[in-house]
Amino acid sequence: MRGIAGFTSLRGQARGAREIVLSNMVQAVEHRGVGGEHYFDEAVALGNAVRKGHYAISFDGDLYNADELRRDLRRLGHRFESATDSEVAMCGYMEWNEACISRFNGVFAFAIWDAQSKKLFTARDRLAVKPLFFTALNDDIYFCSEIKGLLSLPDSKAEIDKQGLAEILALLPSRSPGFGIFKGIQELKSGYYLTWQNGVVNTHKYWGFESKPHDDNVEQTAEEVRHLFEKAVKMQLKSEAPFACLLSGGLDSSAITAIAAREFDKVDTYSFSYIDNDKNFVANNFQPNSDDEWAIKVAGELGTNHRILTADTADLIDNLYAAVRARDLPAMADIDSSLLYYCGKIQPNHSVILSGEGADEIFGGYPWFHNSADAQGFPWIRGLDDRLSFFKKELVQYSDCVNYQQQRYFEEIAKTPKLAGESAADAKIRELFYVNLHWFGANLIERTDRMSAAAGIDARMPFLDYELAEYVWNIPWNMKALDGREKGILRLALRGLLPDSVLERKKSPYPKTHNPIYFEAVKRELRKILDDSQSKIHLLIDKNAAYNLINGKCNMNIPFYGQLMNCPQICAWLLQLNFWLEDYKVEIV
């Protein structure tokens, strides 16, 4: 893991000035890891770079098939000076040019400079696990792993225009793919690469889902799912650094851990809990059961070295603002801050973790996959009118939030690869999978990457292996939801790997605190901010609606986003929003 940063320079800036700019960018993302040296020539600057001949690369990520690629490249005459994935990626580009990325199995964001042709080539992995943002200024391009690096540029301003405002009010924690919220900042989309040469920027899509008939029967499908999943886990277990598995006791994390336990003696595992959750947890449709007893049970079955990490209210609140800095945006409140806290506790012992992220996205584990017949918008964003009531009416009207959200939804589902002859019902569920992967799933992937990276951890997500995702994409819904169960085909595929009780356990999301002390604490903090007329949140907020929230008049008893964000998280999100506006010196233009 390594933060990447760099820029082109057609204007002939002095070397000293360019060094300062690049150093600031690299420093902004040094938590992602450092390595290599700064590279300069008259037209480019690259941070954390490695040089080979007239090529240089800045690389973040892992190539899980690096050994196979290195072997193939050696046969073609390439010599290697290191065992790094970055050198493999660079030699791959030297040999196959842009087509190299179709050969890479891994997660990555990188930039390669060819000093001979004066061409910059940047790429991002197929499912957008590793981040890459960029901005174009005066025919030059600046790029960085995270937005904060671009905000470090001279004369940069954290400006939010009309579209950015609509994203904040109507969509966050989701955001439109490719849009960096701040004016002028873009995100390289999943499965895309970008080139710059002589001041001309071009982006190209190199990968996407292909819809085609699925000819395997149920037994063949389960067998292939098992094969691809085990292959993905084993590839991602390759690590020179000490690794651990996040183990909730649910289907996804338990399956990863079971394969790891077959490959290694005494795997280290972690689960997460909260002070007094055993006293305050109440089951509901969105969170049907608690993880604690299940994690202990599975750890015992698999013989892992298991540790339960526990957070209290102070831990969650203390990390709320650090989580904003990790994401560069207000996002999932204590759902983010708790993961950041837990990763900080893991990092002294393990710098690589394996997580079950992605299984619900590709297999259909969320409730909205099973009640989506009338979906006319993002099903994980509920109660939009109640949500918008927290903001000033004139801003809601100005940014046209309701229409903006609807427009984004219908634009996205229109991109779904169609399958000729598919029924209307199957076509609709395919659209839901597409938008879920590129929006809700992208948000959770970003969360896992940013919180782990901020703690100095490389998070790996085997369910997001692109070969597995490609195969599962075309499994028909009645097979994915076999026996009327969420992730039914995955349960069948994992039979024999896990105890039946775990295979039949109903899906439960990432755990959150249910302690009423937390709700009272965030309400107190929010009241302080609202009582201060200088708080920047007053630029956006309807004060009366916010006071109603902390005075117990919250109408949002179902999650306003995803499965977890109820009234306590709304309060915490507003705290994050105020901090972000002030700490990032955000200007609404």
N, C-alpha and C positions, 0 to 999 in steps of 0.2 A: 504494500500500500504506500502510495506516495502522492502528494499534492502536485498538480501540474499547473504551470502558468507560463505565459509568453505573449509576444506580440510581434507583428511585422513593423517595418519602419522604412517607408518610402521617402520620408522627409529629411533624411540625413541628420537625425538628432545626434548630439554629442554623446560619446560613449559614457561619460560620467552621468549624464542625465538619464540615460537608458538603464544604467546599473541601479540607480536609485528607484526608478519605477519598477523594475523587475524584482528587486529585493523586497519592496513593499508588498507586491503581489504574492511572492513566495512566503513571506512571513505570515500573511493572512491565512494561509492554508497549511502551515507547517505541522499542525496537529495531525494531518493525514499522513505524515511521514516525509522524511527528507532523504536525499541520496543523489549522487552525481554532482555536477558543477553547473554553474551558469554558463550558457553558451551564447556567444555573440558573433555575428558577422555584420556586414554593412546593412543587411536587410531584415534581420530577425534577431530576437532575443528569446532564449528558452531557459526556464528555471528547472532545477533538478534534472539536468540533461546528461545523456551519455552520447558520446561521439564515436563514429566508425566511418573512416574514409571521409567522403564529402556529405555524409548524413549525420543528423543528430536527432535524438528522440527524448521527449519527456513523457513518461508512461505511468499511469495509475491503474492497478488491477492485477488480475491473475489470468494466465493462459493455462487452462487445465490440461490441454493437450500439448504443452510445451515440449515434452520429451519426444513425442512423435514428430512434431514440426522440426525440432533440432536435428533429428535423425534424417528426415527428408532433405533438409537444407544442406546438411553435410554431404549427402550424396551428390548434390548439385554444385558442390565446390566451396561452400561457405565454411569459414573457420570461426570458432567461437572463443572469445577471451574470458567469458564468464558463464555462470549458470543462471543468469537472470532472464526473466520473461521479457524484459524490455529489449534485450539484444535479439531474442528470437523474433519479436515483433518487427524490429528494424530490419533484420535480414530478410524476413518475410516480405516486407515492402520492397527491398532492394531486388528481390527475385520476381515477385508477382505484381508489383505496383498496387493499385487500389484493390485488385482482386484478392489481396492477401487476407482481408478481413472475413471473406467467405470461408476461409480455412481455419479461422481461429475459433476455438471453443473456450469461452471464458467470459469474464466481465472486465471491461476496460474502457478507459478514456485516454487517448494519447494524441500527441502531435509530433509529426516527423517533418524535418526540414531537409530538403535536397538543395545543397548550396550550388550545385552545378546548374540545375534548371531554375533555381530561385523559386521553388514551389513549396508551399506548406500544405500538408495533408493531415487532417484531424479526423478522428472517428470515435464513435461511441458504441457500446455493445448493444446487442439486439433487443434486450428487455430493460435497458436503461438503469442498470444497477449502479454503475459508476457515473458520477455527474460531470457535466461539461457545459459551461456557460460562455457566451461571447458577446462582444459588442463591436460594431464597425464604426470607426472614426476617421474621417479624411482619407479614405481609400486604404486605411490600415485596419487590421483586425487584432483585437485583444481577447485572450481566452484564459479561463481559469477553472479549476475544479469547482469553486464555489463563488457565489455572487459577491461575497465580501472582498474577494481579490479584485474584482472590477470596480467596486466602490472605493478602492484605495488609489485609483488613478488620479493624477493631478486634475483639478477642476471638476472632478466627478461630483454629481449631486444625486442624492437618493430621492428622485422625483417620481411621483405617481400621477399618471394622467387619467383620462376618463375610463379607459379600459382597465387600467390597474385598479382603479377605485371599484369598478364593478366586480372584479375578481375578488377583492377583499371583502366586500359586503355580501356577495351572493355565492361565492364558491369556496373560499378557504375553509378547511385546510387543503382541498383540492385546488389545482390551478390548471389552466389550459396547457396542454403539451406544447413545448417550444416557447412558452411565454415566461419571462423572468420577473414579472410583476413590476419591477422598476422600469421607468422609461428608458428605452434604448437597449435594454439587456435581453438577450434571447438565450434560449436553451437549445443545444443540439439535440434533436429528437432521437428517440430509440431507433436503432437500425439505420442511422444516417451517417454519412461522412461529409466533410466540408473541405474544399480546397481554396487556396488563395494564391494567386500568381499575378504579378504586375498590377496589383490593386483591385483585381476582379475576384469576387467571392462567389462560389457556387456550392450549393448543397445537393446531395444525391441520396436517394433511398436505396440501400443495398439489401434490405431484408424486410420481410413482412409475412404475416400469415397467409397461407394459400388454402382456400376452401376447396375440398375435393371429397368425393364419396369415401365413406369408411366401409371397407369390405370385410373386416375381421369380425368374427362372432364374439360373443361375450367372453368365452374362455380364452380365445386368442388375444383379445384386447387386454384382459387382465394380465396375461403372461407377458405381453409386450410392455405394458405399463410397469410391471415389476422389474423387467430387464432394464429398461431405460432409467428408472429411478435408482436402482442399485448401482448402475454404471455411473450416474451423476454423483451420487454420494461418495463412491470410492474415489472418483477423480478429485473431488473437492476435499477429501481427507488428506491429500498430499500436502504436507506442510513441514518446513524445517522448524517453524516456531511452534510452541506448545499450543494445542487446541482444546476446546471444550465444546460440549453441546448444550444448547438451551433446551431444557426438558420440562414441558408443562404437564406431561401425562396425557396430552391429547394425541390424536391419531398421527398428525404430521411430525411433530418433534419426536415422538416415541419411535416412529419408523426410522428416522435418521439416526437416532441413538442406537437402535437395535443393530443397524448395519455397522455403525462405528464399533460397537461392542464385539462384533464378530471379527473385525479386522485388528483390534488392539486389545491388550489386556488392561483392564481397569480404566475405562474412559471417565474423564471428569465431566460432571453435569451440574447444571444450576437451574433452579426454579425460583420464581419471584412471589413474594407475599407482602402483606401489609399489616401493620399493628392493628389488632382487634378486628380483623376482617372475619374471623371465625364467629365473632359476636354479632356482626352487623350485616353480613351477607344475606341478601334475599334474592332467591332465584327469580328470573323473568325470561321472557321469550328471547331476549338479546344476550343474556348471560345465564344459561340454565343451571350451571353448577360451578363449584369452586375447584381450582386446580390442586390445592395443597395435598390432599390425600392421594390423588391420582399420580402426582409426580413421585411421591415417596414409594407408591406401589410399583410403578414401572421401573424406577431406579433399583428397587430390590429384586425385581424379576430379572433385570439385565446385569445386575452386579456392578453398577457404576459407583464411583466416588461422588456422592451427591451432596450438594450444599444448598440450603434454602436461604436466599438473600431477602432480607426484610427491610422495608422502608416505613418511616412514619411521616406524619404530616409535615414536620419541619424539613425533612429530606426532599419532599415533593415541592414545597414552596421555594426552598433554597435553590432548586435547579430549574425553576420555571424560566428564569431570564437567561440562564446559560443555554437552555434548550433553544431559545429564540436566536441567540448568537450562532448556535450550531447550524440552524436551518436558514438563518437570515430572514426569517418570517415568523409571525405568530402562527402556530399550527395546531397541534393536538393537546395543548395544555399539559396536564400531569400525565397523560398517556406518553408524551414525549419525555417529560422531565424524569419520570420514574425509570424509563429505559436508559437515559443518560446516567442516572445515579447508579443503576445496577451494573452498567458497563464499566463505570469507574471502579466498582468493587471487584470486578472480574479481572481487569487489566493487569494488576500486579502479578498475576499467575498465568494468564493466558492472553496471547495477542491475536488469536484466531478463534472465532466462534462459528458454529453451524446452527442455522435457524430454519424453522419450518415456514418462513415467509413464502408466499406464492402459491401454496397448495389450494387455498380457497379460491384464488383468482382463476386458476386453470381448470380446476375440477368442479367449481360451482358450490362452494361451501357456505356462502352467505344466505341469510333468510330471503333476500330480494330475488334470488334465483328461483325460489319456489313460490313466489306470489307476485310474479312480474307481468301478468297478463295485461294489466291496464297501465303499465309504466309509460309516462309521458315526460319523463325527466330523470335526472340522476336519482336513483332510488335510495342512495345513502344520504341524501340531503333532504331532510324532512322539515315540515313546518316553516316554509320559506317566509310566509307573512309574519310569523312570530319572530323569526330571526331578524328580518329587516326592521321590525318595530324598535329594535335597539338603536337604530341609526337615525340621523336627521332626515326628515321626509324630503327636504329639497335635494339632498345628496342621492337618496334612493331614486328620486325622479330623474335627476340629472344624468346619472349613470345607467338608467333604464334597466335596473337589476333583473327584474322578472323576465323581460324579453331577452336580456343578455344570456341568462342562464339557459333559457329554452333554446336560443340560437346555438349556443355551444353544444348542447345535447344533440340536437338534430344534425348539426354539421358533423359531429363525431360518428354517430351511428351510420351516416351516409357513407363513411369510409370503410365500412365492414365489407370484407371480401365476400361476394355473393356466391352461392352454389346453385346452379341451374337445377330446377325441379324440386327444390326444397320447399316443404310446406310453409305456410305463413307463420305458423306457431314456431317451427324450428328456426326459420329465418329471424324471428324476433328474439329468440333466446340467444342466437349467434350474435346479434347486435349487442345484446346485454353483456355477453362475454367480452366482446371487443371493447366496449366503452369502460367496462369494469377494469380490464387489464391496463388500459391507457390512462385512466383517471384515478379511480380509487386504489387500485393496485400500485400505481406509480407513486401515489402519496405514501403508502405504507413502506414501499421499497426505499423511498427517499428518507423516511423516518429512521428505518433501521440503519441505512448507510450513514446518515449524518450523526446520529447519536453514538453509534459505535466508533466512527472515525474521530469524533470529538474526544473520545476517551482513549484513542490510540489503539483501537481494535479493528481488525479486518473481519467483517461479517460476511459469511458465505451462505448462499441460499440455494440448496440443490434442486428444489422444486422449480426453480427458474432456469434450469438447464434448457437451452433452446430446442434441443432434439426432443426432449420430453414434452415441452410446450407445443411444438409443432404437431406431434402425434396426437396429443390430447385435444388439440383444437378441433379436429375433425371427428372425434367420438360423438355420436348423436346424443342428445340430451337424455332420452329414455335409458341410455346405457350409462351415462355419467351419473344419473340419479337412480341407479339400479335399486330395485326394491323400495322405491320411494324415499331413499335416504340421501341426505347431502353427501357428496363424494362417494356414492355407492360403489362405483367401479374401483375406486382406490381401496376401499375396504376389502373388496374381493381380492384385489391384487396383493394385498399385504397379509392375506390369510396364511397362518403358519409362522409368520415373522413376529407377530405380537399376540398376546393373550386375547381371547374372544371378548372379554369385558372391555378392553381398550378399543378393539375394533368396533364395538357397538356403542361406545360412549358418544353421546350427543355433542356436537361441536360447541365449544365455549371459547370466546375470544380472549385476547390478551387480558390479564387480570388488572383491575383497577381497585382503588380504595373505596370502600363503602362506609368508612368511618365518618359519622356526622361532624366530628371535630374538624375534619378537613374542610367541609362545606362552610362551617362557621368561620374558619380562619381566612379562607379566600374572600368571604363576604366582608370581613373586617378590613382586609387590605383594599378591596375595591371601594369601600365606603371612604377610606382615606383619600383615595385618588379622586373620587367624585366630589368630595368636600373641598378639594384644592382647585380653585378656579384657574390655576396656571397649568394644570395637567393637560397634556396635549391631546388626550383622548376626547376632550370637549370639542375638538374640531369635527369629530365624526359622530359622537354619541348623542342619543336622545336621553338627557339626564333623568327625566321622570321614569322612562322605561327601565333604565338601569337601577334606579332606586327601588322600583317595584320588584325587580329581581332579587335584590338583597333583603327586601322586606317580606320575602316569602310569597310573592305573587308571581311565581314562575309557572307559566302554562306549559312548559316544555318538559313533560314527564316521560316522553320517549326521546331517545337520542336525537339531537338536532343534526348530528353527523355520524355516520357509521353505526357502530353498535354500543358505543361507550360514552358519548359526550352528552351528558344530561346537564341539569342546572349547575352542579358544582364546577363542571368543566367549562360551562359558558362563563361563569365568573372568572375562572382562571384564564380563559382565553382573552377576556377583556383586559385582564392584568397584563398579559403578554402583548396585547395590541398597544396599550399605552406605553409600555417599555420600549417596544419596537419604534414607535413614532418618535420617542424622545432620544433613545440611544443611537438610532441610525439617522437622526435629524431629517426625518422624512418630510418632504414638501409635497403638498397636493396642488397640482398645477392644472 
